[in-house]
Amino acid sequence: MLDNPFFSTILLGTIAYIAIIFMLRISGKRTLAKWNSFDFVVTIAFGSILSSILLSTKDSFGTGILGFALLVLFQYILTWVAVRSTWVQKLVKAEPALLLYQGKLRHDVLKRERVSEGEVLAALRASGVSAIEDADAVVLETDGSFSVIQKINNSSASALKDVREFDRASLRVS
């Protein structure tokens, strides 16, 4: 039966799929969280390994499952260390960037982050903001998503403490 490449692909693909779901389930929510650059690499590698398992005529099933397990283990170890080490976290994740502040687009930051004005406007609309002036801040997050803050609490703005270009002491943009 395994001599038939179609049956072999169906059988090995089904087993590999179940194995991937099992490994991702036991590895925790962080493995499937929004992407940073490391998550992107892991996801691409998952696809490549699955492709090798499904399309290879050689005995790649065992090595493919081992490859999946290694990637999940590396992801777990890296995120475990990153949560405990600021240095590792900075190495793996980018910093959020302030794209709009007090109703004004920051064109220098837009250019540096390669974000168009239209993308910021779309983020504002998606958040229910109809006028740029009605938003106190738009932040480009580490996963590439946009956060829109309609009103900044001038006493602390603690949610912006890790945002590049935001000076918490004076609540001003640098």
N, C-alpha and C positions, 0 to 999 in steps of 0.2 A: 504493500500500500504506500509506503514512504518512497517507493521508486517513482511514483507518479508525482511530477513536480507541482501540479495543481493541488492535489490532496495534501502534499507536504507543506505547501505554502499556507493553506487554510489551517491545518493542524498546528504548525509551528507559530503562525500569526496569532491564532487564538490563545495558545499557551503563553506567548510573549506578552500579549495584551493583558491577560490576567495577572501575570507576574509584575508588569509595570504598575498596574492599578494597586496591587498588593504593596509593592515597595513604596509607592507614593503615599499610600494611606498610612503606613507605619512610620514614614519619615516626618509626618506632621504638616501642618498648614503652611509653614514658611516655604517649603519646597515649591508650592504652587502660588505663592504670593506674586504681586505685581513685580515686573521684571526690573532688575538692574543689569549691568553688563554681564556679570557672572551668571545670572539666571538665564540670560539670552544664550550664552555659550552652552550651558547645560542643556537647554531645550533643543538647540540645534544638534548637539551631540546625541541626545535621545533619539531624534529623528534619524540620524545617520546610523546609529546602532540598530534600530528597528528595521531600517531598510536592509542592512546587511543580513539580519536574521531572516527576513522574508525572501530576499532575492539570491542569497548565496547558495551555491550548489555544494559547498564544502560544509563541514561540521562546524557551523558558526553559532548554533543555538546556545550552547553552554557558555562560550566566551561572550556572546551578546548579553546574556542575562548577568554574567559577572560584570560586564561593562556598565550595565544599568545600575547594579548594586554599588559599584565604585563611585559613579557619578552622584547617586543619592547620598552615599557616605561623605563624599567630599563637600557636597552642598550642606549637609548637616554640620560637619566640622567647621566649615568656613563661617556659617551663620552663627554657630555657638561661640566661636572665637570673636567674631565681629561685635556681638552683643556685649562682650566683656572687655574689648579693647578698642579704644577710640582710634588708635593708629590704623588697625586693620579695617575698621569701619570706613575710615576716610580713604583707604586704599581701594576698597571694593565699591563704595557708593560715592556718587557725585553729591555736591551740595545743592540744595534748592536755590533758585535764583529769583530775585525780585524783578518782574517784568513791567509792572505798573505800580505806581505809588501815588496815593491821593489824587486819583483821577488822571494822572499823566503817564503816558507810555515812556519807558526808559529805552530809547532807541539804541544806545550803546550796548545795553544788556541784551536786547533783542538780537542785535547783530552778532554779538559774541556767542550767544546760545543757539543761533541759527533758527530763530522763531520769527514767523511773519506777523505783522500787525493783524492780519485776518484770523490767524489762529487764536490770538488773544481775544479778539472780538467774538469769535465763536465760543470760546470758554465763558465769556461774560453772558452771552445769550443763553447758553446751556444752563447757567446758574440763575437765570431769570432777571439778569441785569440788562436794562435797555439803554443805559447811557454810561459811557466811560466814567463820567464825573461821579456816578453813584457808587463806584467801587473804590475802596481805600487801597486795595492791593490785589495783584494777581501774581501768584508764585508758580514757577515751573518746578515741579517736584522731581525727586531723584528718579522716579520711574517714567518720567516724560509726561505725566498728567499735569493739569492745571488746577490750582486751588484759587478760588475767588473769595476774597474777604470783603464784605460790604462795609463793615464798620470795625475799625481798629480801636481796641480799648486802650486809650492813651495812658492809662496808669501802668500797664506792664507789657502788653503785646507779647506775652510769653510764648504763644504759638509760633512766633517769628524768630525765636532765639537762635535757630540754626540756619536761617536764611542769609545767604551771602548778600552783602551790601546794606544790610539793615542794622543800624546802630541802636541797640536797645537802651543805652543810657540816655540818649537824648530823643529817642523815637524819631530819628531822622534817617534819611537815606544817605549813604556815603558816596 
